[in-house]
Amino acid sequence: MRIDTHCHVLGNGVDIDNVDNDVFLYAEDNQLLFTRMLAGMIEGELERMEGDLNKDGMISTFEYIEILYRMLKESEEIDGVALLALDALYEPATGALDRVKTDIWVSNKYLSRKVDELNARFKKEGVTGKKFYFGASVSPNRKDWESELDYVINQTEAVLVKLIPSSQHIHIRDKRHRDFYTMLAKNNMPLLCHVGPEYSFPEGIRNEKLDDFKYLKRPLECGVTVIAAHCASPVFPIMDPNVMKKFYKFMEKANSGGTVKLWADTSALSLSTRLPILSEILKTFPPRWLVHGTDFPIPIDGWIHLPLITPKVKIKEYIEICKTKNHLDKDVRIKRAHGFSDTIMENAEKVLRMPK
């Protein structure tokens, strides 16, 4: 199957005590100017996708899920999408929930149930060859991480566990997390971990040092298969440090045993700001170490990939990219035009804990 391994779930729930029934998204008590601007851009793009079904000027959780369902159902390039939960922020020292700094919480119970409902809907409507997958998220900082991870492993069809260290205040290299990683490894549950700059969440900007790829050494030592998001690439090459060559050396060492234990995903590489480094990413990372991801709803910019600016992109391909409305398809066609192999879409089945 051709799978997008990195797709976020959003909503508009403001009751943090109701996370098992709705997506909690409220950053107004913890907001930064940049993240406020990005949120506005995303909301505008979702409205242009005709996501505001009741025309009330906002995208509800229900409407966002409808966008995802419609995109996958109509996609010509993608067969499956891993929808990602995101656990709350828990204080590392106490394990207590931080209600102010938790800007988004997509609970495992909510999303697992929603994925089952969407797949049942495909079946009811006679849609074949399409499937949503459940990407869980369990913070090792939470007091009850063991019971939550046990739930994810044994009572859901989770295909991975997702973490954003900076946004969730997780010290990936902390020795206290060894048991957490061991439990992942014993159950063949891969870890999708954000590395590199994080500009989507206020806490991500404030705690960027926590997203250092070198910290992945700890879960790898414990036997966990890891997917490093975004190839550790800079978001803004002018200001962000470029550590991709160092990250490649790190991957090379991790994968030296003949089995790929450290993967990288191609999520958010279609951002216009990353255009100057796409050729470097292609030269640096072999397709056999990559999995496909969009990072939707992070903007997928098609217009910027002009043939004159990007020599690999042919005029015919550029016209097709600009005409493509489906964001899943647009992302694939942008990367294909730049030279990314289609095999990266199929690599996901080698990494994910696929349902039986």
Protein Blocks (a to p, Z undefined) as FASTA:
>chain_A
ZZdfbdcdddfdfbfklmmmbccddfklmccfklmmmmmmmmmmmmmnopamnonopacf
klmmmmmmmmmmmpckbmbdcdddddddddfklopacfklmmbdcdfklmmmmmmmmmmm
mmmnopghiacdddddddfkbmklmmmmmmmmmmcccfbdcddfklnopafklmklmmmm
mmmmmnopacdddedjdfkbmklmmmmmmmgfklmmmmmmnopacddehhlpafblmlmc
cfklmmmmmmmmmmmnopafbdcdfehklpmklmmmmmmmmmmpcfklcccdekiabdcd
fklmgfklmmmlcfklmmmmmmpmblklmmmmmmmmnopafklmmmmmmmmccdZZ
